[in-house]
């Protein structure tokens, strides 16, 4: 019996003692196989890692993409026209690729500081959305002049070693864009994220799909440009989904991690059966779709009664009459200066710009006397006091609508915060309707001032009541009435009660959080999202439920900002730019890793 007892410890030896090779063995990694050339890939070394590189587009994929199925997927999705090519075709591409790389060996002899300076100048050019030629034609000569004046000519001559040609700046922007994209995808991978997307046609008649992403980064939420792709065919839901799905697959991002999408109300985007929303829900059933609240506000305020619509039509006709005729525009400007006006021009109306209607009406009402004098020889409605009272009311109301729209714009906006803005405005509509019924128009400053100055009788109260009542109905349609307290436990958990649908575990975690004095102090010093991200670490069920509301986008405002940036970058003289790389460097919150890019460039060219 003793021998069994003494032998027992030897049998129960820990694995790290009995099998030392197990603890020291390294994880298996795939190596490049020559057969991968048939899929269009060669290998390259990046930071002591062997990575696959496409011989067609020269794109370097991640190390874990060194698998036949992933390489084949890249070939079929990115270069479908080459998927049936023989291996000799890719061998020729490889030879051409290596010959092209050899041309850049001269760059390896550049001073490290000169190359780093080149990247930093290119970054400045991209951030300012300026033409690439400005670096060589303006920035470099100006820098040489400044250094030669302030220091000496010998020091200034060293700046001539910095490569800043048009093509060099383009390559630098491409390198920085890929570095930012790699950083972003690494941060998003295997984490929950939300998307907002929109498509539009730019000045060059190219249809672009812009997608922004929101994700948890460290202790707060981060928003950034995910991609900007050109839609080569019709912008149908299937085509848009194909573009997004292809990108996510190539970036190794999972649809299962997507918790929310935000789009406008177009049929291709919002269709419940065949729209982009429906296609995404097929691959990610738990995703939450949000109709952009800014677009909903614009739709709710768009309808006008026939009387007010006639006023708006007359205003637009008058503006176009003045603005589209250069001679009349100059005469009107001179008249405004002679009369001492603050402004000397009226504004064009644009239906696609959400704030345009309010700005046009306010400017026309401000310059009503100037317009009346300008049109005195012609029949015009600016001599009619009732017309001017309606114009004053419209300028007041759309100024309030513009204020609501501006409150919903910006980054880091969340559904509970914007829901409060809508609730506040609908309550104001009720108050305005009641006071107008009583004859009180104090809330409409332009109308009140116009009536008092001209000592008129208010004859537009029925028109005002009808419009305010219609606004209430439209806001109820686009923003269905919900329980105003449903987000209170997220906004301020220390003053609210837990919702009735909470499970027992969630109720227990809610009690733990609201009883913690340290968390109460953190709630006052942190942003709402940062607080709940911290809560999730200790109380996962409660934190995850709160972040399911805070993480999805409530508006597609960032996409609109992206299209504005595209309009600045892609002029008619710069229509052939790689817009995605330009836009990513221009608007991304991530900084390029300049030193890493330079070291990789040196290693790549020497290799």
C-alpha positions as CSV (number, residue, x, y, z in Angstrom):
1,X,0.0,0.0,0.0
2,X,2.9,2.4,0.8
3,X,4.3,2.2,-2.7
4,X,1.0,3.4,-4.2
5,X,1.0,6.3,-1.7
6,X,4.5,7.3,-2.4
7,X,4.0,7.0,-6.2
8,X,1.0,9.3,-6.1
9,X,2.9,12.7,-6.3
10,X,4.9,11.5,-9.3
11,X,1.7,10.7,-11.2
12,X,0.2,14.1,-10.4
13,X,3.2,16.1,-11.5
14,X,2.2,19.5,-13.0
15,X,2.2,19.6,-16.8
16,X,4.9,22.3,-16.8
17,X,7.3,19.9,-15.0
18,X,6.5,16.7,-16.8
19,X,6.3,18.2,-20.2
20,X,8.5,21.3,-20.4
21,X,8.1,21.5,-24.2
22,X,4.4,22.3,-23.8
23,X,5.0,25.5,-21.9
24,X,7.7,26.8,-24.2
25,X,6.1,25.8,-27.5
26,X,5.2,28.7,-29.7
27,X,1.9,29.2,-31.5
28,X,1.8,27.7,-35.0
29,X,2.0,30.3,-37.8
30,X,1.4,29.7,-41.5
31,X,4.1,30.3,-43.9
32,X,3.9,31.5,-47.5
33,X,3.6,28.8,-50.1
34,X,4.6,29.2,-53.7
35,X,1.1,27.9,-54.7
36,X,-0.4,31.1,-53.4
37,X,0.9,32.9,-56.5
38,X,-1.9,31.3,-58.4
39,X,-4.2,33.3,-56.2
40,X,-2.3,36.5,-57.0
41,X,-0.3,36.8,-53.8
42,X,3.4,37.0,-53.0
43,X,5.0,37.5,-49.6
44,X,6.6,40.5,-47.9
45,X,8.1,41.2,-44.5
46,X,6.6,43.9,-42.3
47,X,8.0,44.3,-38.8
48,X,9.6,40.8,-38.8
49,X,6.3,39.4,-39.8
50,X,5.6,37.5,-43.1
51,X,2.5,39.0,-44.7
52,X,0.7,38.3,-48.0
53,X,0.9,41.0,-50.7
54,X,-1.4,41.2,-53.7
55,X,0.6,41.4,-56.9
56,X,-2.3,43.3,-58.6
57,X,-3.0,46.1,-56.2
58,X,0.1,45.7,-54.0
59,X,-2.1,45.7,-50.9
60,X,-0.5,44.0,-47.9
61,X,-3.0,42.0,-45.8
62,X,-2.8,41.0,-42.2
63,X,-0.7,38.1,-41.1
64,X,-3.7,35.9,-40.3
65,X,-4.9,36.4,-43.9
66,X,-2.1,34.0,-45.0
67,X,-4.8,31.4,-45.8
68,X,-5.9,30.2,-49.2
69,X,-9.6,30.9,-48.6
70,X,-8.9,34.5,-47.5
71,X,-6.5,35.1,-50.4
72,X,-9.0,33.7,-52.8
73,X,-11.8,35.9,-51.3
74,X,-9.6,39.0,-51.9
75,X,-9.0,38.0,-55.5
76,X,-12.7,37.3,-56.2
77,X,-14.1,40.4,-54.5
78,X,-11.4,43.0,-55.3
79,X,-10.2,41.7,-58.7
80,X,-13.0,39.6,-60.1
81,X,-11.8,40.1,-63.6
82,X,-8.5,38.2,-62.8
83,X,-10.0,35.3,-60.9
84,X,-9.7,32.9,-63.8
85,X,-6.2,34.1,-65.0
86,X,-3.4,31.4,-65.2
87,X,-0.4,31.5,-62.9
88,X,1.8,33.0,-65.6
89,X,-0.3,36.1,-65.5
90,X,0.4,36.6,-61.8
91,X,4.1,35.7,-62.3
92,X,4.4,38.6,-64.8
93,X,2.6,40.8,-62.3
94,X,5.1,39.8,-59.7
95,X,8.0,40.6,-61.9
96,X,6.6,44.0,-62.6
97,X,5.9,44.5,-58.9
98,X,9.6,43.7,-58.0
99,X,10.8,46.0,-60.8
100,X,8.6,48.8,-59.5
101,X,9.9,48.3,-56.0
102,X,13.5,48.5,-57.2
103,X,12.8,52.0,-58.5
104,X,12.2,53.1,-55.0
105,X,15.6,52.1,-53.7
106,X,16.7,55.6,-54.2
107,X,14.3,56.6,-51.5
108,X,16.2,54.4,-49.0
109,X,19.2,56.7,-49.3
110,X,17.1,59.7,-48.2
111,X,17.9,61.2,-44.8
112,X,15.5,59.8,-42.2
113,X,14.6,63.3,-41.1
114,X,13.9,64.4,-44.7
115,X,11.5,61.5,-45.3
116,X,9.8,62.1,-41.9
117,X,9.4,65.8,-42.8
118,X,7.9,64.8,-46.1
119,X,5.2,62.7,-44.4
120,X,4.4,65.5,-42.0
121,X,4.0,68.1,-44.7
122,X,1.8,65.7,-46.7
123,X,-0.3,65.3,-43.6
124,X,-0.8,69.0,-43.3
125,X,-1.7,69.3,-46.9
126,X,-4.3,66.5,-46.6
127,X,-5.8,68.0,-43.4
128,X,-6.2,71.4,-45.1
129,X,-7.7,69.7,-48.2
130,X,-5.3,71.6,-50.5
131,X,-3.9,70.5,-53.9
132,X,-0.8,68.4,-53.6
133,X,1.2,70.8,-55.7
134,X,1.1,73.4,-53.0
135,X,3.8,71.6,-51.1
136,X,6.4,72.0,-53.8
137,X,5.2,75.3,-55.2
138,X,4.4,77.2,-52.0
139,X,5.3,75.4,-48.7
140,X,8.9,74.4,-49.6
141,X,9.9,77.8,-51.1
142,X,8.3,79.6,-48.2
143,X,10.2,77.4,-45.7
144,X,13.5,78.0,-47.5
145,X,12.9,81.8,-47.5
146,X,12.0,81.8,-43.8
147,X,15.0,79.7,-42.7
148,X,17.5,81.6,-44.9
149,X,16.2,84.9,-43.4
150,X,16.0,83.8,-39.8
151,X,19.0,81.5,-39.6
152,X,21.3,81.2,-42.6
153,X,21.4,80.0,-46.2
154,X,23.4,76.9,-45.5
155,X,20.7,75.6,-43.1
156,X,18.0,76.6,-45.6
157,X,19.6,74.5,-48.4
158,X,19.1,71.4,-46.3
159,X,15.4,71.7,-46.8
160,X,15.8,71.1,-50.5
161,X,16.4,67.4,-49.6
162,X,12.8,67.0,-48.5
163,X,10.8,65.3,-51.3
164,X,7.6,67.2,-51.9
165,X,6.6,66.6,-55.5
166,X,2.9,66.1,-56.4
167,X,3.3,62.3,-56.8
168,X,5.3,62.0,-53.6
169,X,2.6,63.8,-51.6
170,X,0.0,61.4,-53.1
171,X,2.1,58.4,-52.1
172,X,2.6,59.8,-48.6
173,X,-1.1,60.3,-48.2
174,X,-1.8,56.8,-49.4
175,X,0.7,55.4,-46.8
176,X,-0.8,57.4,-44.0
177,X,-4.3,56.4,-45.0
178,X,-3.5,52.7,-44.9
179,X,-1.8,53.1,-41.5
180,X,-4.8,54.9,-40.1
181,X,-7.1,52.3,-41.6
182,X,-5.0,49.5,-40.0
183,X,-5.1,51.2,-36.6
184,X,-8.9,51.7,-36.8
185,X,-9.6,48.1,-37.8
186,X,-7.4,46.8,-35.1
187,X,-9.3,48.8,-32.5
188,X,-12.7,47.7,-33.9
189,X,-11.9,44.0,-34.4
190,X,-13.8,41.7,-31.9
191,X,-15.5,44.7,-30.3
192,X,-19.1,46.0,-30.5
193,X,-19.6,48.8,-33.0
194,X,-22.3,50.9,-34.7
195,X,-22.4,52.3,-38.2
196,X,-24.0,55.3,-39.9
197,X,-24.0,55.4,-43.7
198,X,-25.2,57.6,-46.5
199,X,-24.8,57.8,-50.3
200,X,-24.7,60.9,-52.5
201,X,-23.5,62.1,-55.8
202,X,-20.6,64.5,-55.8
203,X,-19.7,67.4,-58.2
204,X,-18.0,65.0,-60.6
205,X,-21.2,62.9,-60.8
206,X,-19.6,60.0,-58.9
207,X,-21.9,58.2,-56.5
208,X,-20.1,57.7,-53.1
209,X,-21.0,55.6,-50.1
210,X,-19.6,57.0,-46.9
211,X,-19.7,55.0,-43.7
212,X,-18.7,56.1,-40.2
213,X,-18.2,53.8,-37.2
214,X,-18.6,54.3,-33.5
215,X,-16.9,51.9,-31.1
216,X,-15.6,51.6,-27.5
217,X,-11.9,52.7,-27.3
218,X,-10.3,52.4,-23.9
219,X,-12.7,54.2,-21.5
220,X,-14.9,56.2,-24.0
221,X,-16.6,56.1,-27.3
222,X,-14.8,57.0,-30.5
223,X,-16.2,57.9,-33.9
224,X,-14.2,57.8,-37.1
225,X,-14.5,57.3,-40.9
226,X,-14.6,53.6,-41.7
227,X,-14.5,54.0,-45.5
228,X,-15.6,55.9,-48.6
229,X,-16.3,53.8,-51.6
230,X,-17.5,54.6,-55.1
231,X,-20.8,53.0,-56.2
232,X,-20.1,52.0,-59.8
233,X,-23.6,51.0,-60.7
234,X,-27.0,51.8,-59.4
235,X,-27.2,52.6,-55.7
236,X,-29.6,49.8,-54.9
237,X,-29.8,48.1,-51.5
238,X,-28.1,45.0,-52.8
239,X,-25.2,47.0,-54.3
240,X,-24.7,49.1,-51.1
241,X,-24.8,46.0,-48.9
242,X,-22.3,44.2,-51.1
243,X,-19.9,47.1,-50.7
244,X,-20.2,47.2,-46.9
245,X,-20.1,43.4,-46.6
246,X,-17.0,43.1,-48.8
247,X,-15.1,45.7,-46.7
248,X,-16.0,44.2,-43.4
249,X,-14.9,40.7,-44.6
250,X,-11.6,42.1,-45.9
251,X,-11.0,43.9,-42.7
252,X,-11.9,40.8,-40.7
253,X,-14.8,42.6,-38.9
254,X,-17.9,40.6,-38.0
255,X,-21.5,41.5,-38.6
256,X,-22.3,39.9,-35.3
257,X,-20.5,42.7,-33.5
258,X,-22.6,45.4,-35.2
259,X,-25.2,46.6,-32.7
260,X,-26.7,49.5,-34.7
261,X,-27.0,51.3,-38.0
262,X,-28.3,54.8,-38.8
263,X,-29.4,55.9,-42.3
264,X,-31.8,58.4,-43.9
265,X,-35.3,57.4,-44.9
266,X,-34.6,56.6,-48.5
267,X,-36.3,53.4,-49.7
268,X,-32.9,51.8,-50.6
269,X,-31.7,52.4,-47.1
270,X,-34.8,52.1,-44.9
271,X,-36.9,49.5,-46.7
272,X,-38.1,46.8,-44.3
273,X,-38.2,44.1,-46.9
274,X,-35.7,44.9,-49.6
275,X,-33.8,47.8,-48.2
276,X,-30.3,47.9,-46.7
277,X,-31.8,47.7,-43.3
278,X,-33.5,44.4,-44.1
279,X,-30.3,42.9,-45.7
280,X,-28.2,43.8,-42.7
281,X,-30.7,42.3,-40.3
282,X,-30.5,39.0,-42.2
283,X,-26.8,38.6,-41.3
284,X,-27.1,40.4,-37.9
285,X,-30.6,39.9,-36.5
286,X,-30.0,41.9,-33.3
287,X,-28.9,45.1,-35.1
288,X,-30.9,48.2,-34.2
289,X,-31.9,50.5,-37.1
290,X,-32.3,54.2,-36.5
291,X,-33.8,56.7,-38.9
292,X,-31.6,59.8,-38.7
293,X,-33.4,62.2,-36.3
294,X,-32.1,65.3,-38.2
295,X,-33.7,64.0,-41.4
296,X,-36.9,63.3,-39.5
297,X,-37.0,66.8,-38.1
298,X,-36.6,68.2,-41.7
299,X,-39.4,66.0,-43.0
300,X,-41.7,67.0,-40.1
301,X,-41.2,70.7,-40.8
302,X,-41.3,70.6,-44.6
303,X,-45.1,70.8,-45.2
304,X,-46.7,74.2,-45.4
305,X,-50.4,75.3,-45.8
306,X,-51.4,76.7,-49.2
307,X,-51.3,80.4,-47.8
308,X,-47.8,80.0,-46.4
309,X,-46.6,78.0,-49.4
310,X,-47.6,80.9,-51.6
311,X,-45.5,83.2,-49.4
312,X,-42.5,80.9,-49.7
313,X,-42.9,80.7,-53.4
314,X,-43.0,84.5,-53.8
315,X,-39.9,84.8,-51.6
316,X,-37.9,82.3,-53.7
317,X,-39.1,83.9,-57.0
318,X,-37.9,87.4,-55.7
319,X,-34.6,86.0,-54.6
320,X,-34.0,84.3,-57.9
321,X,-35.0,87.4,-59.8
322,X,-32.3,89.4,-58.0
323,X,-29.5,86.8,-57.7
324,X,-29.6,85.3,-61.2
325,X,-29.1,88.7,-62.9
326,X,-25.6,90.1,-62.3
327,X,-26.6,93.7,-63.1
328,X,-29.6,93.6,-60.8
329,X,-27.5,91.9,-58.1
330,X,-25.0,94.8,-58.2
331,X,-27.7,97.4,-58.2
332,X,-29.4,95.8,-55.2
333,X,-26.1,95.5,-53.4
334,X,-25.4,99.3,-53.9
335,X,-28.9,100.1,-52.7
336,X,-28.4,98.1,-49.5
337,X,-25.1,99.9,-48.9
338,X,-26.8,103.3,-49.5
339,X,-29.6,102.4,-47.0
340,X,-27.0,101.3,-44.4
341,X,-28.1,97.7,-44.3
342,X,-26.1,95.1,-42.4
343,X,-26.2,92.8,-45.4
344,X,-26.0,93.6,-49.1
345,X,-27.3,90.4,-50.7
346,X,-30.1,87.9,-50.4
347,X,-29.5,84.1,-50.1
348,X,-30.3,81.4,-52.6
349,X,-32.7,78.7,-51.4
350,X,-31.5,75.1,-51.6
351,X,-33.9,72.3,-50.8
352,X,-31.1,69.9,-50.0
353,X,-29.6,72.2,-47.3
354,X,-31.6,71.7,-44.1
355,X,-31.1,75.2,-42.7
356,X,-31.6,77.0,-46.0
357,X,-35.2,77.8,-45.7
358,X,-34.9,79.5,-42.3
359,X,-31.8,81.5,-43.4
360,X,-33.5,82.7,-46.7
361,X,-36.6,83.8,-44.9
362,X,-34.7,85.7,-42.2
363,X,-32.6,87.5,-44.7
364,X,-35.5,88.5,-46.9
365,X,-37.5,89.8,-43.9
366,X,-34.4,91.7,-42.7
367,X,-34.0,93.4,-46.2
368,X,-37.8,93.8,-46.8
369,X,-37.5,97.6,-47.1
370,X,-34.6,97.4,-49.5
371,X,-36.4,94.8,-51.6
372,X,-39.6,96.9,-51.7
373,X,-37.6,100.0,-52.9
374,X,-35.7,97.9,-55.4
375,X,-39.0,96.5,-56.9
376,X,-40.9,99.8,-56.7
377,X,-41.3,100.0,-60.4
378,X,-42.7,96.5,-60.6
379,X,-45.7,94.8,-59.1
380,X,-44.5,93.1,-55.9
381,X,-46.0,91.6,-52.8
382,X,-43.7,93.5,-50.4
383,X,-46.2,96.3,-50.3
384,X,-48.8,94.0,-48.8
385,X,-48.8,94.1,-45.0
386,X,-50.5,90.8,-44.6
387,X,-47.9,89.2,-46.8
388,X,-45.2,90.7,-44.6
389,X,-46.9,89.5,-41.4
390,X,-46.9,85.9,-42.8
391,X,-43.2,86.4,-43.9
392,X,-42.4,87.6,-40.3
393,X,-44.1,84.5,-38.8
394,X,-42.3,82.1,-41.1
395,X,-39.0,83.7,-40.4
396,X,-39.6,83.3,-36.7
397,X,-40.9,79.7,-36.9
398,X,-38.1,78.5,-39.1
399,X,-35.5,80.2,-37.0
400,X,-36.8,78.1,-34.1
401,X,-36.7,75.0,-36.3
402,X,-33.1,75.8,-37.3
403,X,-32.1,76.1,-33.6
404,X,-33.6,72.6,-33.0
405,X,-31.7,71.2,-36.0
406,X,-28.4,72.7,-34.8
407,X,-28.9,71.3,-31.3
408,X,-29.1,67.8,-32.9
409,X,-26.0,68.3,-35.0
410,X,-22.4,67.4,-33.8
411,X,-20.5,64.3,-32.9
412,X,-21.0,62.3,-29.7
413,X,-24.8,62.7,-29.8
414,X,-26.9,59.9,-28.3
415,X,-30.6,58.9,-28.5
416,X,-31.6,59.9,-25.0
417,X,-30.1,63.4,-25.4
418,X,-31.8,64.1,-28.8
419,X,-35.1,62.6,-27.6
420,X,-35.0,65.3,-24.9
421,X,-34.6,68.0,-27.6
422,X,-37.6,66.7,-29.5
423,X,-39.8,66.4,-26.4
424,X,-38.9,70.0,-25.5
425,X,-39.9,71.3,-28.9
426,X,-43.2,69.5,-29.1
427,X,-44.1,70.9,-25.7
428,X,-43.2,74.4,-27.0
429,X,-45.5,73.8,-29.9
430,X,-48.4,73.1,-27.6
431,X,-47.6,76.2,-25.6
432,X,-47.4,78.4,-28.7
433,X,-50.7,77.1,-30.1
434,X,-52.4,77.9,-26.8
435,X,-50.9,81.4,-26.6
436,X,-51.6,82.3,-30.2
437,X,-55.3,81.3,-29.6
438,X,-55.3,83.8,-26.8
439,X,-53.8,86.4,-29.1
440,X,-50.3,86.3,-27.5
441,X,-47.5,86.4,-30.0
442,X,-44.6,87.2,-27.7
443,X,-42.7,84.1,-28.8
444,X,-42.5,85.4,-32.4
445,X,-40.2,88.4,-32.2
446,X,-40.2,89.5,-35.8
447,X,-43.9,89.4,-36.1
448,X,-44.5,91.2,-32.8
449,X,-42.0,93.9,-33.7
450,X,-43.5,94.4,-37.2
451,X,-47.0,94.7,-35.9
452,X,-46.1,97.2,-33.2
453,X,-43.9,99.4,-35.4
454,X,-46.5,99.6,-38.1
455,X,-49.5,99.7,-35.7
456,X,-51.3,96.9,-37.5
457,X,-54.0,94.5,-36.5
458,X,-52.9,90.8,-36.4
459,X,-54.9,89.1,-39.1
460,X,-52.7,86.0,-39.6
461,X,-53.6,84.3,-36.3
462,X,-55.8,81.6,-38.0
463,X,-53.0,80.9,-40.4
464,X,-50.5,80.6,-37.5
465,X,-52.8,78.3,-35.5
466,X,-53.3,76.0,-38.5
467,X,-49.5,75.8,-39.2
468,X,-48.6,75.1,-35.6
469,X,-51.3,72.4,-35.3
470,X,-50.0,70.8,-38.5
471,X,-46.4,70.9,-37.1
472,X,-47.6,69.0,-34.0
473,X,-49.2,66.3,-36.1
474,X,-46.1,65.9,-38.3
475,X,-43.8,65.7,-35.3
476,X,-46.1,63.1,-33.7
477,X,-45.9,61.1,-37.0
478,X,-42.1,61.1,-37.3
479,X,-41.4,61.0,-33.6
480,X,-44.1,58.7,-32.0
481,X,-44.9,59.5,-28.4
482,X,-42.9,57.4,-26.0
483,X,-42.5,57.3,-22.3
484,X,-40.4,60.4,-21.5
485,X,-38.9,58.6,-18.5
486,X,-37.7,55.5,-20.4
487,X,-34.1,56.8,-20.6
488,X,-34.0,58.3,-17.1
489,X,-32.1,55.4,-15.6
490,X,-29.3,56.0,-18.2
491,X,-29.3,59.8,-18.0
492,X,-29.1,59.9,-14.2
493,X,-29.3,56.4,-12.5
494,X,-28.8,58.0,-9.0
495,X,-32.1,59.9,-9.3
496,X,-34.2,57.4,-11.3
497,X,-35.9,54.1,-10.6
498,X,-35.1,50.9,-12.6
499,X,-37.4,50.1,-15.5
500,X,-40.0,47.4,-14.9
501,X,-38.6,45.1,-17.6
502,X,-35.3,44.7,-15.7
503,X,-34.4,41.2,-14.7
504,X,-33.6,40.3,-11.1
505,X,-29.9,40.3,-11.7
506,X,-30.1,43.7,-13.5
507,X,-32.1,45.1,-10.6
508,X,-29.5,43.9,-8.2
509,X,-26.7,45.4,-10.2
510,X,-28.6,48.7,-10.5
511,X,-28.9,48.8,-6.7
512,X,-25.2,48.1,-6.3
513,X,-24.3,51.0,-8.7
514,X,-26.6,53.6,-7.2
515,X,-25.4,52.7,-3.7
516,X,-21.8,53.2,-4.6
517,X,-20.6,56.7,-3.5
518,X,-17.4,56.5,-5.6
519,X,-19.5,55.9,-8.8
520,X,-21.7,58.8,-7.8
521,X,-18.6,61.0,-7.9
522,X,-17.4,59.5,-11.2
523,X,-20.9,60.1,-12.8
524,X,-20.4,63.9,-12.2
525,X,-16.9,64.0,-13.7
526,X,-17.2,61.7,-16.7
527,X,-19.2,61.8,-19.9
528,X,-22.4,59.6,-19.9
529,X,-20.8,57.0,-22.3
530,X,-17.5,56.9,-20.3
531,X,-19.4,56.3,-17.1
532,X,-21.4,53.4,-18.4
533,X,-18.3,51.9,-20.0
534,X,-16.8,51.9,-16.6
535,X,-19.9,50.3,-15.1
536,X,-19.8,47.5,-17.6
537,X,-16.5,46.3,-16.3
538,X,-17.9,45.5,-12.9
539,X,-21.6,45.1,-13.7
540,X,-21.7,43.6,-17.3
541,X,-25.4,43.1,-17.6
542,X,-26.4,46.6,-16.6
543,X,-23.6,48.3,-18.5
544,X,-24.3,46.3,-21.7
545,X,-27.9,47.3,-21.5
546,X,-27.1,51.0,-21.2
547,X,-24.5,50.9,-24.0
548,X,-27.0,49.2,-26.3
549,X,-28.8,52.6,-26.2
550,X,-25.7,54.8,-26.2
551,X,-23.6,53.1,-28.8
552,X,-25.8,53.3,-31.9
553,X,-25.8,56.6,-33.9
554,X,-28.9,58.8,-33.6
555,X,-28.1,60.9,-36.7
556,X,-26.1,60.6,-39.9
557,X,-24.5,64.0,-39.3
558,X,-20.9,62.7,-39.7
559,X,-21.7,61.5,-43.2
560,X,-23.0,64.9,-44.1
561,X,-19.7,66.3,-42.8
562,X,-17.9,63.8,-44.9
563,X,-19.7,64.8,-48.1
564,X,-18.8,68.4,-47.4
565,X,-15.2,67.4,-47.1
566,X,-15.4,65.6,-50.4
567,X,-16.8,68.7,-52.0
568,X,-13.7,70.6,-50.8
569,X,-11.3,68.0,-51.9
570,X,-12.7,66.9,-55.2
571,X,-13.0,69.9,-57.4
572,X,-13.3,69.7,-61.2
573,X,-9.5,70.0,-61.4
574,X,-8.9,67.2,-58.9
575,X,-11.6,64.8,-60.0
576,X,-9.3,61.7,-60.4
577,X,-8.0,61.6,-56.8
578,X,-8.2,58.5,-54.7
579,X,-10.9,60.2,-52.6
580,X,-11.0,57.5,-49.9
581,X,-7.4,58.0,-48.8
582,X,-7.6,61.7,-49.1
583,X,-10.8,61.8,-47.0
584,X,-9.5,59.4,-44.3
585,X,-6.4,61.5,-43.7
586,X,-8.3,64.7,-43.7
587,X,-11.1,63.8,-41.3
588,X,-9.8,60.9,-39.2
589,X,-9.3,61.5,-35.5
590,X,-6.4,59.0,-35.5
591,X,-2.9,60.2,-36.0
592,X,-0.6,58.5,-38.5
593,X,2.3,56.7,-36.9
594,X,5.0,58.6,-38.8
595,X,8.0,56.9,-37.4
596,X,6.6,53.4,-38.0
597,X,5.6,54.3,-41.6
598,X,9.1,55.7,-42.3
599,X,10.8,52.6,-40.9
600,X,8.5,50.3,-42.9
601,X,9.2,52.3,-46.0
602,X,12.9,52.1,-45.5
603,X,12.7,48.3,-44.9
604,X,10.4,47.8,-47.8
605,X,12.5,49.7,-50.3
606,X,15.7,48.0,-49.2
607,X,14.0,44.6,-49.4
